[in-house]
């Protein structure tokens, strides 16, 4: 039993060591094309021109993921007023995303990254041999497609409010 625990810890540490790099603030956001919960393709290019809240989440219908998604839903009017659009990404299927969106009346796209390719490009992919998931990372992407802010430690109960505060600050300061 002790050997199994040590093996699991070693695998967990190795997955952190082999994690892909997170895009640097100021760099262009990695391009993607993924299907949303309705089967429509969504690309990063199609989302340009507005602020983008691109959030990766581990699993549909789990407590933290539900809290985060519902907070974005509840704050949608404020986020939209600030010129932002919200897009969620998980490695769940489009069908699972559709059920999740319908159950919680989520008015924004949830993208299916089944192979984890996009999560990898954003440094948000975790594979622990026994389970794989997207880490709970969020990227605030400016209207020109550059990473304005990366959130790598997310408190789901306060995250939407944090994004709103940052959007207010970023929108009022001159952009380079």
HELIX and SHEET records of a PDB file:
HELIX    1   1 UNK A    2  UNK A   17  1                                  16    
HELIX    2   2 UNK A   45  UNK A   47  5                                   3    
HELIX    3   3 UNK A   63  UNK A   74  1                                  12    
HELIX    4   4 UNK A   76  UNK A   81  1                                   6    
HELIX    5   5 UNK A   94  UNK A  104  1                                  11    
HELIX    6   6 UNK A  117  UNK A  121  1                                   5    
HELIX    7   7 UNK A  159  UNK A  172  1                                  14    
SHEET    1   A 2 UNK A  33  UNK A  35  0                                        
SHEET    2   A 2 UNK A  41  UNK A  43 -1                                        
SHEET    1   B 5 UNK A 109  UNK A 112  0                                        
SHEET    2   B 5 UNK A  84  UNK A  90  1                                        
SHEET    3   B 5 UNK A  51  UNK A  56  1                                        
SHEET    4   B 5 UNK A 138  UNK A 141 -1                                        
SHEET    5   B 5 UNK A 147  UNK A 151 -1                                        
SHEET    1   C 2 UNK A 125  UNK A 127  0                                        
SHEET    2   C 2 UNK A 132  UNK A 134 -1                                        
END                                                                             
